[in-house]
Amino acid sequence: MKNEQVGVCIIGAGRAGMIHARAVAQLAGARVAALVDSDVGLCREGCRELGVGLSYGDYREALEDAGIDAVIVATPTRLHHDIVVSAARAGKHILCEKPMAMSVVQCAEMIRAAEENRVKLQIGFMRRFDRGFQQAKEVVQQGDIGEVVLVKSLTRGPSLPKRWQYDVGVSNGPLAEVNSHDIDTLRWFTESEFAHVYAIAGNYRCPEARAEFPDFYDNVSLVASFANGMQGFIDGAVSVKYGYDARLEVLGTEGILFVGQLADGSVAVCRRGGEIVQSAVASWRDLFAQAYMAEDEAFMACVRDDTEPVATGYDGMMAVKVVEAGNQAIQEGRPVYLNYEAR
Ligand SMILES: NC(=O)c1ccc[n+]([C@@H]2O[C@H](COP(=O)([O-])OP(=O)(O)OC[C@H]3O[C@@H](n4cnc5c(N)ncnc54)[C@H](O)[C@@H]3O)[C@@H](O)[C@H]2O)c1
C-alpha cells in the first residue's frame, strides 16, 4: 500500500456512516481522507466534527482522488451495488454496510468487480467482531454445549420505519434491513448454509402503512433448516418502542448458551413495594460500539496486510439469498428451498 496510513473515504455520512467515520478517526493506522454525502450540509457538519478537510457531494469525484485508498459505503442499501462496483473499478478497497445489495445478482456483480480489480470487499456484519458473540463462538467450538442443535437470533428495533422502507419491493423489508445480522449469525454459528426457510410476517404496529403498503410487515418469524441438519430461528421486529433488542441463543446436545440481554448495564433499582426497575438498551450504536470499532480496525488490517476479510462478499451474498427466500416464503405462504440439501 502506497500510503502509510489507510486513507478512508466514508460514502454516506448518516447514522452508520458517522459511526465508521468516528471509529476510523481513532485508529492509528488510518485517517478519514474525505466524507461524501448528497446532503451537503450534513457532510460539512461531519467534516467539522472530525476536522476532515475534504468533502464531496458526488461519490464519483471522490473515487478519482489518489489520496483515498479505501471506501466505507454507508448509503441507503439500494445504492450499494453501483457505488461498490465503481469503487472497485477505481481500485479502492471496500467495506460495504449490510445488507450488501438488493439482490443476489447484484451481489455477484459486486464480488466479481472486487475480484477483477484485486481490491478487498468486506461486509458490515459487525456482530462477528463483538466480544460477546466471539466468546460464544469459542464456547461452541470447545464443545462445551455439545453438538449444536438450534441457533436462535433476534433483532428488534425501536424506531418507526422511514417511508421508503414500507415498500418491500424497494427495501426488501425488515428481513433485510434488520435481520441481515441474524442471518449471518446463524450461518456463522451453524457453519453451514440455509437449506430451507419458512416465514410468517404481519403488520401489527404501523397502521398508517396498511392501506398503501399491504405487503409491509413489522414483525417476522423465520424458521430454517441447515444443510448439516441443524435448526435455525430468526425473530425480527421494527417499531417495538421499548428499546433495541438483540439476543442470541445456541442450544446444544449438552447445554445452552445465551448472548445479550434487554437490560442496559447491571444497575437495577428496587424501591419500597418491591418493583425492580432497569433501563432497556436504547440503541444499536451503544450496544455494538466496541464491535464497530473492531470491525473497522480489522478492515484496515486486511488492506494493509493483504489478508482476507472476516465477513466476505460471499457472506453478504448468502444473507441476501436468505432475505429473498424469506420474503418469497411470506408472500407465497410456503417453505422455500435454497439448493442446499438438508441431511
Ligand atoms: N451495521 C449496522 O448495524 C447498521 C446500522 C445502521 C444502518 N446500517 C446500514 O447502513 C446503510 C445506511 O443506513 P443509515 O441508517 O446510516 O441511513 P441514513 O439515512 O442515516 O444515512 C444514509 C446517508 O446516505 C446519504 N446518501 C443518500 N444518497 C446518497 C448518494 N447518492 N451519495 C452519497 N450519499 C448519499 C444520505 O443523505 C444519508 O446521509 C444501510 O444500508 C443500512 O442498512 C447498518
The ligand as an SDF file (V2000), in Angstrom:
LIG
                    3D

 44 48  0  0  0  0  0  0  0  0999 V2000
  -24.2270   -2.4880   10.5940 N   0  0  0  0  0  0  0  0  0  0  0  0
  -25.2540   -1.9480   11.1970 C   0  0  0  0  0  0  0  0  0  0  0  0
  -25.5670   -2.3050   12.3090 O   0  0  0  0  0  0  0  0  0  0  0  0
  -26.0600   -0.8660   10.5150 C   0  0  0  0  0  0  0  0  0  0  0  0
  -26.7640    0.0400   11.2930 C   0  0  0  0  0  0  0  0  0  0  0  0
  -27.4920    1.0310   10.6320 C   0  0  0  0  0  0  0  0  0  0  0  0
  -27.5340    1.0820    9.2490 C   0  0  0  0  0  0  0  0  0  0  0  0
  -26.8500    0.1550    8.5310 N   0  0  0  0  0  0  0  0  0  0  0  0
  -26.8740    0.1800    7.0480 C   0  0  0  0  0  0  0  0  0  0  0  0
  -26.1620    1.3350    6.6260 O   0  0  0  0  0  0  0  0  0  0  0  0
  -26.7820    1.8960    5.4780 C   0  0  0  0  0  0  0  0  0  0  0  0
  -27.1840    3.3420    5.7940 C   0  0  0  0  0  0  0  0  0  0  0  0
  -28.1390    3.3450    6.8420 O   0  0  0  0  0  0  0  0  0  0  0  0
  -28.3110    4.6000    7.8390 P   0  0  0  0  0  0  0  0  0  0  0  0
  -29.2400    4.1530    8.8790 O   0  0  0  0  0  0  0  0  0  0  0  0
  -26.9930    5.1490    8.2120 O   0  0  0  0  0  0  0  0  0  0  0  0
  -29.0520    5.6260    6.8570 O   0  0  0  0  0  0  0  0  0  0  0  0
  -29.0530    7.2160    6.9270 P   0  0  0  0  0  0  0  0  0  0  0  0
  -30.2650    7.6410    6.1500 O   0  0  0  0  0  0  0  0  0  0  0  0
  -28.8850    7.6840    8.3270 O   0  0  0  0  0  0  0  0  0  0  0  0
  -27.7180    7.6100    6.1200 O   0  0  0  0  0  0  0  0  0  0  0  0
  -27.5840    7.4250    4.7520 C   0  0  0  0  0  0  0  0  0  0  0  0
  -26.8700    8.6450    4.1900 C   0  0  0  0  0  0  0  0  0  0  0  0
  -26.6070    8.4310    2.8000 O   0  0  0  0  0  0  0  0  0  0  0  0
  -26.7740    9.6720    2.1360 C   0  0  0  0  0  0  0  0  0  0  0  0
  -26.9860    9.4690    0.7070 N   0  0  0  0  0  0  0  0  0  0  0  0
  -28.1320    9.1650    0.0490 C   0  0  0  0  0  0  0  0  0  0  0  0
  -27.9000    9.0780   -1.2740 N   0  0  0  0  0  0  0  0  0  0  0  0
  -26.5840    9.3050   -1.4590 C   0  0  0  0  0  0  0  0  0  0  0  0
  -25.7360    9.3520   -2.5910 C   0  0  0  0  0  0  0  0  0  0  0  0
  -26.2120    9.1200   -3.8280 N   0  0  0  0  0  0  0  0  0  0  0  0
  -24.4160    9.6440   -2.4090 N   0  0  0  0  0  0  0  0  0  0  0  0
  -23.9280    9.8800   -1.1790 C   0  0  0  0  0  0  0  0  0  0  0  0
  -24.6810    9.8690   -0.0500 N   0  0  0  0  0  0  0  0  0  0  0  0
  -25.9870    9.5700   -0.1970 C   0  0  0  0  0  0  0  0  0  0  0  0
  -27.9780   10.3100    2.8320 C   0  0  0  0  0  0  0  0  0  0  0  0
  -28.0140   11.7250    2.6270 O   0  0  0  0  0  0  0  0  0  0  0  0
  -27.7100    9.9230    4.2950 C   0  0  0  0  0  0  0  0  0  0  0  0
  -26.9820   10.9260    4.9850 O   0  0  0  0  0  0  0  0  0  0  0  0
  -27.9630    0.9850    5.1360 C   0  0  0  0  0  0  0  0  0  0  0  0
  -27.5510    0.0390    4.2000 O   0  0  0  0  0  0  0  0  0  0  0  0
  -28.2620    0.3140    6.4730 C   0  0  0  0  0  0  0  0  0  0  0  0
  -28.8800   -0.9340    6.3580 O   0  0  0  0  0  0  0  0  0  0  0  0
  -26.1010   -0.7990    9.1270 C   0  0  0  0  0  0  0  0  0  0  0  0
  1  2  1  0
  2  3  2  0
  2  4  1  0
  4  5  1  0
  4 44  2  0
  5  6  2  0
  6  7  1  0
  7  8  2  0
  8  9  1  0
  8 44  1  0
  9 10  1  0
  9 42  1  0
 10 11  1  0
 11 12  1  0
 11 40  1  0
 12 13  1  0
 13 14  1  0
 14 15  2  0
 14 16  1  0
 14 17  1  0
 17 18  1  0
 18 19  2  0
 18 20  1  0
 18 21  1  0
 21 22  1  0
 22 23  1  0
 23 24  1  0
 23 38  1  0
 24 25  1  0
 25 26  1  0
 25 36  1  0
 26 27  1  0
 26 35  1  0
 27 28  2  0
 28 29  1  0
 29 30  1  0
 29 35  2  0
 30 31  1  0
 30 32  2  0
 32 33  1  0
 33 34  2  0
 34 35  1  0
 36 37  1  0
 36 38  1  0
 38 39  1  0
 40 41  1  0
 40 42  1  0
 42 43  1  0
M  CHG  2   8   1  16  -1
M  END
$$$$
